Amino acid sequence: MSVRVVARIRPLLEKEIDRDTIVRPASNDDGKSSNVVKIPNPRNESEEFSFTFNGVYDQSTTQEQLFTAEVSPHLKSLFSGLDVTIFAYGVTGTGKTHTMRGGLKLADRGVIPRLLSGVFRRAKKISKDSDGDTTVAVALSYYEIYNDKVFDLLEPVEKRTPSGLPLRAEANGKTVVAGLSERPCQDLKDFEQLYIEANTNRVTAATKLNAHSSRSHAILRVKVTQTKGDMIRESTASAIDLAGSEDNRRTDNGKERLVESAAINKSLFVLSQCIDAIARGERRIPFRESKMTRILSLGQNNGITIMILNLAPIRSYHLDTLSSLNVSSRAKRIEVREIENEIVYKQPPRSTATSGSSITRQPLRPLANAHNINTGVAASAAGKPIDRPAKAFSVYTDKAKPAPRPTTSKHSRQAIAEATQAPLPIQMVEADPLRLLGLNQIEAMVEKKVSEILAARTQSAHPPPELSDEVKRRLEALERRIDDGRHDDTRSEGLRFLLMARQHKERGENASALKMYEMALPYFPGQAKLLGKIEKLRARIAADRDDQNVEATQLSVDVLERPIEKKTKKSSRRREADDDAYNGAEADDDDDENYAGKSKRKGKKSKAVKMDPELVIEEGPVLATLLDIVNSRDVSMIMGLQGLGPKKARDLVQYLETQGDKDDGRVETLVQLRSIPGMGGRTVDRAYEGLVAGGVC
Ligand SMILES: Nc1ncnc2c1ncn2[C@@H]1O[C@H](COP(=O)(O)OP(=O)(O)OP(=O)(O)O)[C@@H](O)[C@H]1O
């Protein structure tokens, strides 16, 4: 089954006005259910984009309606052994916490308290229906991921270590938080007490956009353990309130908040990359690049996953809303395997006959896949008696390695046959290969062959582009700087972003590299070299694309399909010109060499990109004039700038209008100006050069 993605549009808040509403729900073709979100194209308001979801809930939807429709039906699955994950996703201030936690009044309670209420009710019913044969225990864990570190919310804040709790991958593929506490929870009252107490430990700080903004991802795990005789079934419901992405230009965040914000934005960026990679069927999913994505393990976790996309209906969120609509509409394509957790059997008490001080104990090792051995659910469903594993642990001697059981798997048979270079009749291998070869011989051969096959496979897979020794050396040096402990946590985090940026850049992933450099910026505010890198990458990306392409705002291609298609011919001509400019600029790029302290690469100079990128952060009359013209929001004045036609000028003014009033939404730097949709590096350069040529300096 795919991830179920539903959208919820929140009502207008006190200061928001109806005429700013731009997001609306619509019905699909059958006209019955509302499962479409409509939003205007920011570049052409007469055109609307439609996004289809599994369900869309409008402003009037109550907490109860949402829970009854989207969460309640999965309680049954939870008790039949499936894990259920519900997570809220969206920009800051769109209603994630309201949806997941809700208010204190009964009607305002969100998904989490209602989920617990449903769990206790069902547990009672199961116990009653089985005349007490089945008992159900509920236990809670609650933790947050703050600045990419995991903290237990059920433990007092004083107990936290600066590095937080580590993550561990379990044999069954699940990622767990090592050392996380778990509290038994008898009833709703118990839960409320724990939950309210824990929430006071959660890091929440006010941002300009949302007075009670959550600055961390909060994850509540509800473990349900059903015991009947010696059978134990465990399943987990996870309710996740993700922190919201935010545009720091809109939030006036201070330095500490910028760092938090960078960590939040980074993890959400990684999440969107994971979603993209899964949707495209790629082999490498970048889960490991953030703790949140490791824990969420989208598409890796078995069970049921529901994503609630929270949306604000108003214009000031326009581009952010489009971006999250894009990410979540791709999440619909993620397939999740619905596999029930296995039943585990309690151990019968061990015989003490072999105990005694003279006996050397052998280490206990779990049988391979011990708790996955029994597929009792399937067996019982088929009406067969449930096979029980004889024991969950086996004793092995350390001296002689156990002989591998003759295996009937195709690969092993092939491996043995290939290893002996004489194809063995299948029946013989299955009957008794030990009669043909010694145990150790077989084991050595199988091991050798399997490693050969694996090595061959690894080599035949597309190897990542080989990094030059020089680049490797620099990356290693950067990693050492991060790990040598001389930097405080915050600085290390910044260096980590730089490291990731360089890795992306070396792989030719310029957009991701740019994002990472931008995320490093709050850690090194005003750092000229870093700003220069950002500028150059922006120019490079812009030159590599059509000037008009709004991709710089991270709108995905599928949203912009129509407008882009219309101007394909014109675009390709322009792109050729841009490519020339790009190649010239590339030859001029001193980025890597400067870093390594080497001389610049020589190449043809670009005519199109004349401006020295380092100039862009300087103050001066040209810059001041350019920004004054832009901030005038006067289309006729802006049109007077070189390279800005009426359409670009209108788009720019329209965009600035979405950023608030003239004082609040002022563009202060060229970096900001270049980040505006449609204002790629070349456009800004031309405008700047036009002013220089006109004598403004
Ligand atoms: N469905 C709704 N009905 C009424 N009020 C709502 C609804 N959704 C959100 N709100 C209100 O909108 C404001 C922002 O909501 P909330 O704090 O839940 O946003 P958020 O997405 O969790 O933000 P952040 O990511 O910053 O924590 C709050 O005042 C909340 O009460």
The ligand as an SDF file (V2000), in Angstrom:
LIG
                    3D

 31 33  0  0  0  0  0  0  0  0999 V2000
   -7.7050   23.5770   12.2670 N   0  0  0  0  0  0  0  0  0  0  0  0
   -7.4750   24.6410   13.0430 C   0  0  0  0  0  0  0  0  0  0  0  0
   -8.4660   25.2470   13.6920 N   0  0  0  0  0  0  0  0  0  0  0  0
   -8.2350   26.3240   14.4730 C   0  0  0  0  0  0  0  0  0  0  0  0
   -7.0270   26.8730   14.6760 N   0  0  0  0  0  0  0  0  0  0  0  0
   -5.9910   26.3100   14.0600 C   0  0  0  0  0  0  0  0  0  0  0  0
   -6.1430   25.1720   13.2100 C   0  0  0  0  0  0  0  0  0  0  0  0
   -4.9410   24.8490   12.7300 N   0  0  0  0  0  0  0  0  0  0  0  0
   -4.0790   25.7240   13.2600 C   0  0  0  0  0  0  0  0  0  0  0  0
   -4.6890   26.5900   14.0490 N   0  0  0  0  0  0  0  0  0  0  0  0
   -4.0470   27.7050   14.7830 C   0  0  0  0  0  0  0  0  0  0  0  0
   -2.9870   28.2060   13.9650 O   0  0  0  0  0  0  0  0  0  0  0  0
   -1.8460   28.5570   14.7350 C   0  0  0  0  0  0  0  0  0  0  0  0
   -0.6200   27.8110   14.2430 C   0  0  0  0  0  0  0  0  0  0  0  0
   -0.8480   26.4290   14.4300 O   0  0  0  0  0  0  0  0  0  0  0  0
    0.2680   25.4370   14.9590 P   0  0  0  0  0  0  0  0  0  0  0  0
    1.0460   26.0250   16.0790 O   0  0  0  0  0  0  0  0  0  0  0  0
   -0.3920   24.1410   15.1940 O   0  0  0  0  0  0  0  0  0  0  0  0
    1.2200   25.4150   13.6780 O   0  0  0  0  0  0  0  0  0  0  0  0
    2.4660   24.4760   13.4150 P   0  0  0  0  0  0  0  0  0  0  0  0
    2.3840   24.0770   12.0010 O   0  0  0  0  0  0  0  0  0  0  0  0
    2.5700   23.4170   14.4260 O   0  0  0  0  0  0  0  0  0  0  0  0
    3.6550   25.5160   13.5710 O   0  0  0  0  0  0  0  0  0  0  0  0
    5.1750   25.2070   13.9930 P   0  0  0  0  0  0  0  0  0  0  0  0
    5.7600   24.3460   12.9480 O   0  0  0  0  0  0  0  0  0  0  0  0
    5.7970   26.5670   14.0080 O   0  0  0  0  0  0  0  0  0  0  0  0
    5.1080   24.5850   15.3230 O   0  0  0  0  0  0  0  0  0  0  0  0
   -2.2150   28.2260   16.1720 C   0  0  0  0  0  0  0  0  0  0  0  0
   -2.6580   29.3890   16.7880 O   0  0  0  0  0  0  0  0  0  0  0  0
   -3.3620   27.2320   16.0440 C   0  0  0  0  0  0  0  0  0  0  0  0
   -4.2210   27.2750   17.1410 O   0  0  0  0  0  0  0  0  0  0  0  0
  1  2  1  0
  2  3  1  0
  2  7  2  0
  3  4  2  0
  4  5  1  0
  5  6  2  0
  6  7  1  0
  6 10  1  0
  7  8  1  0
  8  9  2  0
  9 10  1  0
 10 11  1  0
 11 12  1  0
 11 30  1  0
 12 13  1  0
 13 14  1  0
 13 28  1  0
 14 15  1  0
 15 16  1  0
 16 17  2  0
 16 18  1  0
 16 19  1  0
 19 20  1  0
 20 21  2  0
 20 22  1  0
 20 23  1  0
 23 24  1  0
 24 25  2  0
 24 26  1  0
 24 27  1  0
 28 29  1  0
 28 30  1  0
 30 31  1  0
M  END
$$$$
